[in-house]
Amino acid sequence: MNEHMWTHSPASGYQMGTGLAGYKVEARDGEIGKVDKHSDDVGSAYIVVDTGVWIFGKEVLLPAGTITRIDQEEHKVFVSRTKEEIKGAPGFDRSRHLGDPGYHRQVGDYYSRLPM
């Protein structure tokens, strides 16, 4: 797994401690939902996106390494993946995402294998 997948890129403009909950999330090909939760823990930073009706209310876990830019004025988070790539990711498992390193490895591996 790419160890940088769970770290915010300096180019994204993220500043430690910034609250992202409620921000709109834009994939490369359009809006996918809003940030429901985020973590900026070193080495395991992520956002959980509520996709609303786009994937029938499904939540998705996106590692911080997928974030390309944060627009503080517009309250938007831009990610480097397409809607189809995000839709094909391992399902979000609320019961596993905090305490199961294997789950983070599975999600990180999925996004690491995709072409940029």
Jmol script that loads the backbone (N, CA, C; Angstrom):
load data "model"
ATOM      1  N   MET A   1       0.841  -1.182   0.000  1.00  0.00           N
ATOM      2  CA  MET A   1       0.000   0.000   0.000  1.00  0.00           C
ATOM      3  C   MET A   1       0.884   1.243   0.000  1.00  0.00           C
ATOM      4  N   ASN A   2       0.418   2.268  -0.649  1.00  0.00           N
ATOM      5  CA  ASN A   2       1.114   3.544  -0.660  1.00  0.00           C
ATOM      6  C   ASN A   2       0.954   4.193   0.711  1.00  0.00           C
ATOM      7  N   GLU A   3       2.045   4.336   1.435  1.00  0.00           N
ATOM      8  CA  GLU A   3       1.960   4.875   2.797  1.00  0.00           C
ATOM      9  C   GLU A   3       1.529   6.339   2.834  1.00  0.00           C
ATOM     10  N   HIS A   4       1.612   7.018   1.695  1.00  0.00           N
ATOM     11  CA  HIS A   4       1.199   8.420   1.637  1.00  0.00           C
ATOM     12  C   HIS A   4      -0.292   8.579   1.363  1.00  0.00           C
ATOM     13  N   MET A   5      -0.982   7.476   1.114  1.00  0.00           N
ATOM     14  CA  MET A   5      -2.409   7.529   0.803  1.00  0.00           C
ATOM     15  C   MET A   5      -3.213   8.106   1.972  1.00  0.00           C
ATOM     16  N   TRP A   6      -2.739   7.924   3.182  1.00  0.00           N
ATOM     17  CA  TRP A   6      -3.476   8.356   4.378  1.00  0.00           C
ATOM     18  C   TRP A   6      -2.926   9.654   4.973  1.00  0.00           C
ATOM     19  N   THR A   7      -2.251  10.444   4.126  1.00  0.00           N
ATOM     20  CA  THR A   7      -1.661  11.710   4.553  1.00  0.00           C
ATOM     21  C   THR A   7      -2.107  12.818   3.604  1.00  0.00           C
ATOM     22  N   HIS A   8      -2.456  13.976   4.144  1.00  0.00           N
ATOM     23  CA  HIS A   8      -2.830  15.119   3.300  1.00  0.00           C
ATOM     24  C   HIS A   8      -1.613  15.600   2.528  1.00  0.00           C
ATOM     25  N   SER A   9      -1.791  15.824   1.242  1.00  0.00           N
ATOM     26  CA  SER A   9      -0.737  16.396   0.413  1.00  0.00           C
ATOM     27  C   SER A   9      -0.598  17.872   0.759  1.00  0.00           C
ATOM     28  N   PRO A  10       0.640  18.366   0.881  1.00  0.00           N
ATOM     29  CA  PRO A  10       0.817  19.801   1.145  1.00  0.00           C
ATOM     30  C   PRO A  10       0.158  20.669   0.059  1.00  0.00           C
ATOM     31  N   ALA A  11       0.097  20.162  -1.177  1.00  0.00           N
ATOM     32  CA  ALA A  11      -0.489  20.915  -2.292  1.00  0.00           C
ATOM     33  C   ALA A  11      -2.006  21.067  -2.167  1.00  0.00           C
ATOM     34  N   SER A  12      -2.648  20.261  -1.324  1.00  0.00           N
ATOM     35  CA  SER A  12      -4.112  20.319  -1.196  1.00  0.00           C
ATOM     36  C   SER A  12      -4.577  21.572  -0.462  1.00  0.00           C
ATOM     37  N   GLY A  13      -3.704  22.170   0.305  1.00  0.00           N
ATOM     38  CA  GLY A  13      -4.072  23.357   1.065  1.00  0.00           C
ATOM     39  C   GLY A  13      -4.701  23.045   2.410  1.00  0.00           C
ATOM     40  N   TYR A  14      -4.709  21.774   2.790  1.00  0.00           N
ATOM     41  CA  TYR A  14      -5.292  21.410   4.088  1.00  0.00           C
ATOM     42  C   TYR A  14      -4.403  21.915   5.218  1.00  0.00           C
ATOM     43  N   GLN A  15      -5.031  22.494   6.228  1.00  0.00           N
ATOM     44  CA  GLN A  15      -4.315  22.926   7.419  1.00  0.00           C
ATOM     45  C   GLN A  15      -4.830  22.121   8.604  1.00  0.00           C
ATOM     46  N   MET A  16      -3.937  21.523   9.345  1.00  0.00           N
ATOM     47  CA  MET A  16      -4.280  20.688  10.493  1.00  0.00           C
ATOM     48  C   MET A  16      -5.306  21.388  11.373  1.00  0.00           C
ATOM     49  N   GLY A  17      -6.351  20.655  11.729  1.00  0.00           N
ATOM     50  CA  GLY A  17      -7.386  21.187  12.599  1.00  0.00           C
ATOM     51  C   GLY A  17      -8.554  21.828  11.874  1.00  0.00           C
ATOM     52  N   THR A  18      -8.471  21.942  10.551  1.00  0.00           N
ATOM     53  CA  THR A  18      -9.568  22.519   9.773  1.00  0.00           C
ATOM     54  C   THR A  18     -10.754  21.557   9.764  1.00  0.00           C
ATOM     55  N   GLY A  19     -11.926  22.035  10.112  1.00  0.00           N
ATOM     56  CA  GLY A  19     -13.130  21.209  10.079  1.00  0.00           C
ATOM     57  C   GLY A  19     -13.691  21.116   8.677  1.00  0.00           C
ATOM     58  N   LEU A  20     -13.806  19.914   8.156  1.00  0.00           N
ATOM     59  CA  LEU A  20     -14.305  19.716   6.794  1.00  0.00           C
ATOM     60  C   LEU A  20     -15.734  19.190   6.746  1.00  0.00           C
ATOM     61  N   ALA A  21     -16.310  18.845   7.879  1.00  0.00           N
ATOM     62  CA  ALA A  21     -17.681  18.309   7.902  1.00  0.00           C
ATOM     63  C   ALA A  21     -18.627  19.309   7.234  1.00  0.00           C
ATOM     64  N   GLY A  22     -19.461  18.809   6.339  1.00  0.00           N
ATOM     65  CA  GLY A  22     -20.418  19.631   5.618  1.00  0.00           C
ATOM     66  C   GLY A  22     -19.915  20.158   4.283  1.00  0.00           C
ATOM     67  N   TYR A  23     -18.601  20.061   4.029  1.00  0.00           N
ATOM     68  CA  TYR A  23     -18.062  20.516   2.749  1.00  0.00           C
ATOM     69  C   TYR A  23     -18.586  19.616   1.631  1.00  0.00           C
ATOM     70  N   LYS A  24     -18.862  20.197   0.472  1.00  0.00           N
ATOM     71  CA  LYS A  24     -19.220  19.426  -0.717  1.00  0.00           C
ATOM     72  C   LYS A  24     -17.967  18.742  -1.227  1.00  0.00           C
ATOM     73  N   VAL A  25     -18.146  17.570  -1.842  1.00  0.00           N
ATOM     74  CA  VAL A  25     -17.015  16.818  -2.374  1.00  0.00           C
ATOM     75  C   VAL A  25     -17.181  16.666  -3.880  1.00  0.00           C
ATOM     76  N   GLU A  26     -16.145  17.062  -4.613  1.00  0.00           N
ATOM     77  CA  GLU A  26     -16.141  17.014  -6.064  1.00  0.00           C
ATOM     78  C   GLU A  26     -15.138  15.981  -6.547  1.00  0.00           C
ATOM     79  N   ALA A  27     -15.639  14.979  -7.279  1.00  0.00           N
ATOM     80  CA  ALA A  27     -14.764  14.036  -7.972  1.00  0.00           C
ATOM     81  C   ALA A  27     -14.266  14.735  -9.238  1.00  0.00           C
ATOM     82  N   ARG A  28     -13.430  14.065 -10.011  1.00  0.00           N
ATOM     83  CA  ARG A  28     -12.936  14.678 -11.249  1.00  0.00           C
ATOM     84  C   ARG A  28     -14.066  14.955 -12.231  1.00  0.00           C
ATOM     85  N   ASP A  29     -15.174  14.212 -12.105  1.00  0.00           N
ATOM     86  CA  ASP A  29     -16.264  14.358 -13.064  1.00  0.00           C
ATOM     87  C   ASP A  29     -17.584  14.788 -12.427  1.00  0.00           C
ATOM     88  N   GLY A  30     -17.525  15.449 -11.297  1.00  0.00           N
ATOM     89  CA  GLY A  30     -18.738  16.003 -10.716  1.00  0.00           C
ATOM     90  C   GLY A  30     -18.874  15.760  -9.224  1.00  0.00           C
ATOM     91  N   GLU A  31     -19.904  16.364  -8.657  1.00  0.00           N
ATOM     92  CA  GLU A  31     -20.141  16.290  -7.218  1.00  0.00           C
ATOM     93  C   GLU A  31     -20.574  14.882  -6.803  1.00  0.00           C
ATOM     94  N   ILE A  32     -20.059  14.427  -5.659  1.00  0.00           N
ATOM     95  CA  ILE A  32     -20.431  13.094  -5.162  1.00  0.00           C
ATOM     96  C   ILE A  32     -21.125  13.123  -3.815  1.00  0.00           C
ATOM     97  N   GLY A  33     -21.134  14.253  -3.131  1.00  0.00           N
ATOM     98  CA  GLY A  33     -21.802  14.310  -1.836  1.00  0.00           C
ATOM     99  C   GLY A  33     -21.161  15.319  -0.921  1.00  0.00           C
ATOM    100  N   LYS A  34     -21.328  15.074   0.386  1.00  0.00           N
ATOM    101  CA  LYS A  34     -20.785  15.978   1.408  1.00  0.00           C
ATOM    102  C   LYS A  34     -19.970  15.190   2.427  1.00  0.00           C
ATOM    103  N   VAL A  35     -18.993  15.875   3.007  1.00  0.00           N
ATOM    104  CA  VAL A  35     -18.185  15.268   4.059  1.00  0.00           C
ATOM    105  C   VAL A  35     -19.061  15.089   5.296  1.00  0.00           C
ATOM    106  N   ASP A  36     -19.165  13.850   5.741  1.00  0.00           N
ATOM    107  CA  ASP A  36     -19.908  13.546   6.960  1.00  0.00           C
ATOM    108  C   ASP A  36     -18.976  13.608   8.166  1.00  0.00           C
ATOM    109  N   LYS A  37     -17.756  13.127   7.959  1.00  0.00           N
ATOM    110  CA  LYS A  37     -16.771  13.049   9.046  1.00  0.00           C
ATOM    111  C   LYS A  37     -15.390  13.099   8.429  1.00  0.00           C
ATOM    112  N   HIS A  38     -14.449  13.615   9.192  1.00  0.00           N
ATOM    113  CA  HIS A  38     -13.069  13.538   8.731  1.00  0.00           C
ATOM    114  C   HIS A  38     -12.142  13.363   9.924  1.00  0.00           C
ATOM    115  N   SER A  39     -10.950  12.884   9.600  1.00  0.00           N
ATOM    116  CA  SER A  39      -9.910  12.723  10.603  1.00  0.00           C
ATOM    117  C   SER A  39      -8.619  13.258  10.010  1.00  0.00           C
ATOM    118  N   ASP A  40      -7.858  13.959  10.807  1.00  0.00           N
ATOM    119  CA  ASP A  40      -6.543  14.394  10.338  1.00  0.00           C
ATOM    120  C   ASP A  40      -5.433  13.742  11.156  1.00  0.00           C
ATOM    121  N   ASP A  41      -5.728  12.562  11.696  1.00  0.00           N
ATOM    122  CA  ASP A  41      -4.707  11.817  12.434  1.00  0.00           C
ATOM    123  C   ASP A  41      -3.523  11.527  11.513  1.00  0.00           C
ATOM    124  N   VAL A  42      -2.334  11.779  11.986  1.00  0.00           N
ATOM    125  CA  VAL A  42      -1.131  11.566  11.196  1.00  0.00           C
ATOM    126  C   VAL A  42      -1.043  10.101  10.771  1.00  0.00           C
ATOM    127  N   GLY A  43      -0.902   9.887   9.476  1.00  0.00           N
ATOM    128  CA  GLY A  43      -0.767   8.537   8.932  1.00  0.00           C
ATOM    129  C   GLY A  43      -2.068   7.795   8.735  1.00  0.00           C
ATOM    130  N   SER A  44      -3.194   8.347   9.160  1.00  0.00           N
ATOM    131  CA  SER A  44      -4.484   7.692   8.934  1.00  0.00           C
ATOM    132  C   SER A  44      -5.598   8.716   8.714  1.00  0.00           C
ATOM    133  N   ALA A  45      -5.269   9.790   7.996  1.00  0.00           N
ATOM    134  CA  ALA A  45      -6.247  10.849   7.728  1.00  0.00           C
ATOM    135  C   ALA A  45      -7.188  10.424   6.600  1.00  0.00           C
ATOM    136  N   TYR A  46      -8.457  10.824   6.725  1.00  0.00           N
ATOM    137  CA  TYR A  46      -9.467  10.423   5.742  1.00  0.00           C
ATOM    138  C   TYR A  46     -10.667  11.350   5.827  1.00  0.00           C
ATOM    139  N   ILE A  47     -11.571  11.197   4.841  1.00  0.00           N
ATOM    140  CA  ILE A  47     -12.901  11.790   4.925  1.00  0.00           C
ATOM    141  C   ILE A  47     -13.916  10.685   4.667  1.00  0.00           C
ATOM    142  N   VAL A  48     -15.061  10.792   5.330  1.00  0.00           N
ATOM    143  CA  VAL A  48     -16.196   9.911   5.055  1.00  0.00           C
ATOM    144  C   VAL A  48     -17.210  10.788   4.332  1.00  0.00           C
ATOM    145  N   VAL A  49     -17.619  10.343   3.144  1.00  0.00           N
ATOM    146  CA  VAL A  49     -18.512  11.124   2.306  1.00  0.00           C
ATOM    147  C   VAL A  49     -19.889  10.472   2.271  1.00  0.00           C
ATOM    148  N   ASP A  50     -20.907  11.256   2.588  1.00  0.00           N
ATOM    149  CA  ASP A  50     -22.294  10.820   2.446  1.00  0.00           C
ATOM    150  C   ASP A  50     -22.679  11.140   1.017  1.00  0.00           C
ATOM    151  N   THR A  51     -22.936  10.106   0.217  1.00  0.00           N
ATOM    152  CA  THR A  51     -23.197  10.297  -1.210  1.00  0.00           C
ATOM    153  C   THR A  51     -24.646  10.650  -1.512  1.00  0.00           C
ATOM    154  N   GLY A  52     -25.495  10.663  -0.499  1.00  0.00           N
ATOM    155  CA  GLY A  52     -26.900  11.019  -0.734  1.00  0.00           C
ATOM    156  C   GLY A  52     -27.540  10.093  -1.748  1.00  0.00           C
ATOM    157  N   VAL A  53     -28.256  10.663  -2.691  1.00  0.00           N
ATOM    158  CA  VAL A  53     -28.971   9.837  -3.672  1.00  0.00           C
ATOM    159  C   VAL A  53     -28.071   9.306  -4.776  1.00  0.00           C
ATOM    160  N   TRP A  54     -26.859   9.843  -4.890  1.00  0.00           N
ATOM    161  CA  TRP A  54     -25.970   9.408  -5.972  1.00  0.00           C
ATOM    162  C   TRP A  54     -25.720   7.900  -5.916  1.00  0.00           C
ATOM    163  N   ILE A  55     -25.399   7.353  -4.759  1.00  0.00           N
ATOM    164  CA  ILE A  55     -25.250   5.890  -4.602  1.00  0.00           C
ATOM    165  C   ILE A  55     -26.250   5.430  -3.539  1.00  0.00           C
ATOM    166  N   PHE A  56     -27.441   5.941  -3.609  1.00  0.00           N
ATOM    167  CA  PHE A  56     -28.527   5.529  -2.726  1.00  0.00           C
ATOM    168  C   PHE A  56     -28.165   5.615  -1.246  1.00  0.00           C
ATOM    169  N   GLY A  57     -27.585   6.742  -0.853  1.00  0.00           N
ATOM    170  CA  GLY A  57     -27.306   6.978   0.555  1.00  0.00           C
ATOM    171  C   GLY A  57     -26.081   6.277   1.093  1.00  0.00           C
ATOM    172  N   LYS A  58     -25.284   5.706   0.225  1.00  0.00           N
ATOM    173  CA  LYS A  58     -24.076   5.007   0.646  1.00  0.00           C
ATOM    174  C   LYS A  58     -23.033   6.007   1.151  1.00  0.00           C
ATOM    175  N   GLU A  59     -22.272   5.600   2.143  1.00  0.00           N
ATOM    176  CA  GLU A  59     -21.129   6.383   2.590  1.00  0.00           C
ATOM    177  C   GLU A  59     -19.869   5.739   2.020  1.00  0.00           C
ATOM    178  N   VAL A  60     -18.891   6.576   1.715  1.00  0.00           N
ATOM    179  CA  VAL A  60     -17.618   6.073   1.204  1.00  0.00           C
ATOM    180  C   VAL A  60     -16.479   6.673   2.020  1.00  0.00           C
ATOM    181  N   LEU A  61     -15.434   5.893   2.178  1.00  0.00           N
ATOM    182  CA  LEU A  61     -14.228   6.316   2.882  1.00  0.00           C
ATOM    183  C   LEU A  61     -13.189   6.699   1.834  1.00  0.00           C
ATOM    184  N   LEU A  62     -12.704   7.925   1.907  1.00  0.00           N
ATOM    185  CA  LEU A  62     -11.667   8.393   0.986  1.00  0.00           C
ATOM    186  C   LEU A  62     -10.424   8.768   1.788  1.00  0.00           C
ATOM    187  N   PRO A  63      -9.301   8.105   1.508  1.00  0.00           N
ATOM    188  CA  PRO A  63      -8.058   8.480   2.182  1.00  0.00           C
ATOM    189  C   PRO A  63      -7.681   9.924   1.850  1.00  0.00           C
ATOM    190  N   ALA A  64      -7.020  10.596   2.774  1.00  0.00           N
ATOM    191  CA  ALA A  64      -6.629  11.990   2.578  1.00  0.00           C
ATOM    192  C   ALA A  64      -5.760  12.179   1.342  1.00  0.00           C
ATOM    193  N   GLY A  65      -5.038  11.150   0.934  1.00  0.00           N
ATOM    194  CA  GLY A  65      -4.187  11.239  -0.254  1.00  0.00           C
ATOM    195  C   GLY A  65      -4.954  11.411  -1.549  1.00  0.00           C
ATOM    196  N   THR A  66      -6.261  11.181  -1.535  1.00  0.00           N
ATOM    197  CA  THR A  66      -7.072  11.396  -2.737  1.00  0.00           C
ATOM    198  C   THR A  66      -7.501  12.854  -2.869  1.00  0.00           C
ATOM    199  N   ILE A  67      -7.313  13.641  -1.811  1.00  0.00           N
ATOM    200  CA  ILE A  67      -7.716  15.049  -1.829  1.00  0.00           C
ATOM    201  C   ILE A  67      -6.661  15.874  -2.559  1.00  0.00           C
ATOM    202  N   THR A  68      -7.093  16.564  -3.618  1.00  0.00           N
ATOM    203  CA  THR A  68      -6.157  17.376  -4.398  1.00  0.00           C
ATOM    204  C   THR A  68      -6.198  18.843  -4.012  1.00  0.00           C
ATOM    205  N   ARG A  69      -7.385  19.302  -3.569  1.00  0.00           N
ATOM    206  CA  ARG A  69      -7.512  20.721  -3.252  1.00  0.00           C
ATOM    207  C   ARG A  69      -8.702  20.933  -2.330  1.00  0.00           C
ATOM    208  N   ILE A  70      -8.564  21.911  -1.454  1.00  0.00           N
ATOM    209  CA  ILE A  70      -9.655  22.299  -0.564  1.00  0.00           C
ATOM    210  C   ILE A  70      -9.907  23.786  -0.792  1.00  0.00           C
ATOM    211  N   ASP A  71     -11.141  24.106  -1.129  1.00  0.00           N
ATOM    212  CA  ASP A  71     -11.530  25.500  -1.335  1.00  0.00           C
ATOM    213  C   ASP A  71     -12.290  25.948  -0.093  1.00  0.00           C
ATOM    214  N   GLN A  72     -11.611  26.712   0.763  1.00  0.00           N
ATOM    215  CA  GLN A  72     -12.199  27.155   2.023  1.00  0.00           C
ATOM    216  C   GLN A  72     -13.370  28.107   1.806  1.00  0.00           C
ATOM    217  N   GLU A  73     -13.284  28.961   0.802  1.00  0.00           N
ATOM    218  CA  GLU A  73     -14.353  29.928   0.554  1.00  0.00           C
ATOM    219  C   GLU A  73     -15.629  29.263   0.053  1.00  0.00           C
ATOM    220  N   GLU A  74     -15.483  28.287  -0.838  1.00  0.00           N
ATOM    221  CA  GLU A  74     -16.640  27.588  -1.419  1.00  0.00           C
ATOM    222  C   GLU A  74     -17.068  26.379  -0.589  1.00  0.00           C
ATOM    223  N   HIS A  75     -16.283  26.043   0.441  1.00  0.00           N
ATOM    224  CA  HIS A  75     -16.535  24.854   1.257  1.00  0.00           C
ATOM    225  C   HIS A  75     -16.629  23.598   0.386  1.00  0.00           C
ATOM    226  N   LYS A  76     -15.563  23.377  -0.409  1.00  0.00           N
ATOM    227  CA  LYS A  76     -15.501  22.219  -1.296  1.00  0.00           C
ATOM    228  C   LYS A  76     -14.174  21.493  -1.139  1.00  0.00           C
ATOM    229  N   VAL A  77     -14.268  20.175  -1.239  1.00  0.00           N
ATOM    230  CA  VAL A  77     -13.094  19.312  -1.245  1.00  0.00           C
ATOM    231  C   VAL A  77     -13.058  18.648  -2.616  1.00  0.00           C
ATOM    232  N   PHE A  78     -11.934  18.758  -3.302  1.00  0.00           N
ATOM    233  CA  PHE A  78     -11.766  18.162  -4.624  1.00  0.00           C
ATOM    234  C   PHE A  78     -10.891  16.921  -4.486  1.00  0.00           C
ATOM    235  N   VAL A  79     -11.311  15.815  -5.125  1.00  0.00           N
ATOM    236  CA  VAL A  79     -10.554  14.567  -5.044  1.00  0.00           C
ATOM    237  C   VAL A  79     -10.105  14.134  -6.433  1.00  0.00           C
ATOM    238  N   SER A  80      -9.074  13.312  -6.462  1.00  0.00           N
ATOM    239  CA  SER A  80      -8.412  12.912  -7.709  1.00  0.00           C
ATOM    240  C   SER A  80      -9.049  11.702  -8.382  1.00  0.00           C
ATOM    241  N   ARG A  81     -10.191  11.290  -7.947  1.00  0.00           N
ATOM    242  CA  ARG A  81     -10.829  10.093  -8.481  1.00  0.00           C
ATOM    243  C   ARG A  81     -12.150  10.424  -9.166  1.00  0.00           C
ATOM    244  N   THR A  82     -12.558   9.547 -10.091  1.00  0.00           N
ATOM    245  CA  THR A  82     -13.831   9.724 -10.779  1.00  0.00           C
ATOM    246  C   THR A  82     -14.955   9.116  -9.947  1.00  0.00           C
ATOM    247  N   LYS A  83     -16.176   9.452 -10.317  1.00  0.00           N
ATOM    248  CA  LYS A  83     -17.337   8.879  -9.635  1.00  0.00           C
ATOM    249  C   LYS A  83     -17.323   7.356  -9.727  1.00  0.00           C
ATOM    250  N   GLU A  84     -17.001   6.830 -10.898  1.00  0.00           N
ATOM    251  CA  GLU A  84     -17.007   5.379 -11.094  1.00  0.00           C
ATOM    252  C   GLU A  84     -15.945   4.703 -10.235  1.00  0.00           C
ATOM    253  N   GLU A  85     -14.765   5.315 -10.120  1.00  0.00           N
ATOM    254  CA  GLU A  85     -13.705   4.755  -9.272  1.00  0.00           C
ATOM    255  C   GLU A  85     -14.144   4.740  -7.812  1.00  0.00           C
ATOM    256  N   ILE A  86     -14.780   5.805  -7.381  1.00  0.00           N
ATOM    257  CA  ILE A  86     -15.244   5.878  -5.999  1.00  0.00           C
ATOM    258  C   ILE A  86     -16.374   4.882  -5.760  1.00  0.00           C
ATOM    259  N   LYS A  87     -17.262   4.762  -6.715  1.00  0.00           N
ATOM    260  CA  LYS A  87     -18.374   3.811  -6.602  1.00  0.00           C
ATOM    261  C   LYS A  87     -17.861   2.372  -6.504  1.00  0.00           C
ATOM    262  N   GLY A  88     -16.738   2.075  -7.166  1.00  0.00           N
ATOM    263  CA  GLY A  88     -16.173   0.730  -7.174  1.00  0.00           C
ATOM    264  C   GLY A  88     -15.280   0.409  -5.983  1.00  0.00           C
ATOM    265  N   ALA A  89     -15.096   1.366  -5.095  1.00  0.00           N
ATOM    266  CA  ALA A  89     -14.223   1.166  -3.928  1.00  0.00           C
ATOM    267  C   ALA A  89     -14.858   0.185  -2.948  1.00  0.00           C
ATOM    268  N   PRO A  90     -14.044  -0.416  -2.087  1.00  0.00           N
ATOM    269  CA  PRO A  90     -14.612  -1.269  -1.040  1.00  0.00           C
ATOM    270  C   PRO A  90     -15.658  -0.491  -0.244  1.00  0.00           C
ATOM    271  N   GLY A  91     -16.725  -1.146   0.105  1.00  0.00           N
ATOM    272  CA  GLY A  91     -17.801  -0.499   0.847  1.00  0.00           C
ATOM    273  C   GLY A  91     -17.335   0.043   2.182  1.00  0.00           C
ATOM    274  N   PHE A  92     -17.931   1.144   2.591  1.00  0.00           N
ATOM    275  CA  PHE A  92     -17.584   1.740   3.880  1.00  0.00           C
ATOM    276  C   PHE A  92     -18.157   0.874   4.994  1.00  0.00           C
ATOM    277  N   ASP A  93     -17.314   0.508   5.926  1.00  0.00           N
ATOM    278  CA  ASP A  93     -17.725  -0.334   7.049  1.00  0.00           C
ATOM    279  C   ASP A  93     -17.456   0.430   8.337  1.00  0.00           C
ATOM    280  N   ARG A  94     -18.501   1.079   8.837  1.00  0.00           N
ATOM    281  CA  ARG A  94     -18.379   1.910  10.041  1.00  0.00           C
ATOM    282  C   ARG A  94     -17.809   1.118  11.223  1.00  0.00           C
ATOM    283  N   SER A  95     -18.135  -0.162  11.317  1.00  0.00           N
ATOM    284  CA  SER A  95     -17.676  -0.958  12.457  1.00  0.00           C
ATOM    285  C   SER A  95     -16.198  -1.331  12.364  1.00  0.00           C
ATOM    286  N   ARG A  96     -15.614  -1.266  11.156  1.00  0.00           N
ATOM    287  CA  ARG A  96     -14.221  -1.668  10.982  1.00  0.00           C
ATOM    288  C   ARG A  96     -13.256  -0.510  10.767  1.00  0.00           C
ATOM    289  N   HIS A  97     -13.742   0.630  10.324  1.00  0.00           N
ATOM    290  CA  HIS A  97     -12.807   1.644   9.850  1.00  0.00           C
ATOM    291  C   HIS A  97     -11.949   2.268  10.952  1.00  0.00           C
ATOM    292  N   LEU A  98     -12.351   2.209  12.188  1.00  0.00           N
ATOM    293  CA  LEU A  98     -11.537   2.798  13.249  1.00  0.00           C
ATOM    294  C   LEU A  98     -10.542   1.835  13.885  1.00  0.00           C
ATOM    295  N   GLY A  99     -10.873   0.567  13.957  1.00  0.00           N
ATOM    296  CA  GLY A  99     -10.001  -0.331  14.698  1.00  0.00           C
ATOM    297  C   GLY A  99      -9.393  -1.468  13.914  1.00  0.00           C
ATOM    298  N   ASP A 100      -9.604  -1.490  12.602  1.00  0.00           N
ATOM    299  CA  ASP A 100      -9.125  -2.621  11.809  1.00  0.00           C
ATOM    300  C   ASP A 100      -8.125  -2.137  10.763  1.00  0.00           C
ATOM    301  N   PRO A 101      -6.812  -2.296  11.031  1.00  0.00           N
ATOM    302  CA  PRO A 101      -5.815  -1.841  10.062  1.00  0.00           C
ATOM    303  C   PRO A 101      -5.933  -2.562   8.717  1.00  0.00           C
ATOM    304  N   GLY A 102      -6.462  -3.774   8.729  1.00  0.00           N
ATOM    305  CA  GLY A 102      -6.655  -4.512   7.482  1.00  0.00           C
ATOM    306  C   GLY A 102      -7.659  -3.832   6.565  1.00  0.00           C
ATOM    307  N   TYR A 103      -8.666  -3.221   7.170  1.00  0.00           N
ATOM    308  CA  TYR A 103      -9.666  -2.503   6.375  1.00  0.00           C
ATOM    309  C   TYR A 103      -9.037  -1.275   5.716  1.00  0.00           C
ATOM    310  N   HIS A 104      -8.264  -0.501   6.456  1.00  0.00           N
ATOM    311  CA  HIS A 104      -7.582   0.659   5.868  1.00  0.00           C
ATOM    312  C   HIS A 104      -6.617   0.214   4.780  1.00  0.00           C
ATOM    313  N   ARG A 105      -5.940  -0.891   4.986  1.00  0.00           N
ATOM    314  CA  ARG A 105      -5.026  -1.418   3.978  1.00  0.00           C
ATOM    315  C   ARG A 105      -5.793  -1.759   2.704  1.00  0.00           C
ATOM    316  N   GLN A 106      -6.962  -2.401   2.850  1.00  0.00           N
ATOM    317  CA  GLN A 106      -7.793  -2.770   1.700  1.00  0.00           C
ATOM    318  C   GLN A 106      -8.227  -1.522   0.921  1.00  0.00           C
ATOM    319  N   VAL A 107      -8.715  -0.511   1.621  1.00  0.00           N
ATOM    320  CA  VAL A 107      -9.157   0.722   0.959  1.00  0.00           C
ATOM    321  C   VAL A 107      -7.965   1.451   0.332  1.00  0.00           C
ATOM    322  N   GLY A 108      -6.876   1.577   1.068  1.00  0.00           N
ATOM    323  CA  GLY A 108      -5.686   2.249   0.559  1.00  0.00           C
ATOM    324  C   GLY A 108      -5.107   1.551  -0.667  1.00  0.00           C
ATOM    325  N   ASP A 109      -5.070   0.226  -0.632  1.00  0.00           N
ATOM    326  CA  ASP A 109      -4.574  -0.537  -1.777  1.00  0.00           C
ATOM    327  C   ASP A 109      -5.428  -0.299  -3.005  1.00  0.00           C
ATOM    328  N   TYR A 110      -6.751  -0.259  -2.823  1.00  0.00           N
ATOM    329  CA  TYR A 110      -7.655  -0.024  -3.947  1.00  0.00           C
ATOM    330  C   TYR A 110      -7.318   1.321  -4.624  1.00  0.00           C
ATOM    331  N   TYR A 111      -7.266   2.389  -3.859  1.00  0.00           N
ATOM    332  CA  TYR A 111      -7.007   3.692  -4.441  1.00  0.00           C
ATOM    333  C   TYR A 111      -5.585   3.832  -4.960  1.00  0.00           C
ATOM    334  N   SER A 112      -4.617   3.170  -4.349  1.00  0.00           N
ATOM    335  CA  SER A 112      -3.222   3.229  -4.788  1.00  0.00           C
ATOM    336  C   SER A 112      -3.034   2.578  -6.157  1.00  0.00           C
ATOM    337  N   ARG A 113      -3.828   1.562  -6.453  1.00  0.00           N
ATOM    338  CA  ARG A 113      -3.690   0.851  -7.734  1.00  0.00           C
ATOM    339  C   ARG A 113      -4.281   1.610  -8.924  1.00  0.00           C
ATOM    340  N   LEU A 114      -5.147   2.567  -8.654  1.00  0.00           N
ATOM    341  CA  LEU A 114      -5.783   3.298  -9.744  1.00  0.00           C
ATOM    342  C   LEU A 114      -4.796   4.260 -10.401  1.00  0.00           C
ATOM    343  N   PRO A 115      -4.889   4.399 -11.726  1.00  0.00           N
ATOM    344  CA  PRO A 115      -3.992   5.358 -12.381  1.00  0.00           C
ATOM    345  C   PRO A 115      -4.357   6.794 -12.012  1.00  0.00           C
ATOM    346  N   MET A 116      -3.366   7.643 -11.967  1.00  0.00           N
ATOM    347  CA  MET A 116      -3.619   9.056 -11.649  1.00  0.00           C
ATOM    348  C   MET A 116      -4.060   9.771 -12.860  1.00  0.00           C
TER     349      MET A 116
END
end "model"
wireframe off; spacefill off
backbone 0.3
color backbone group
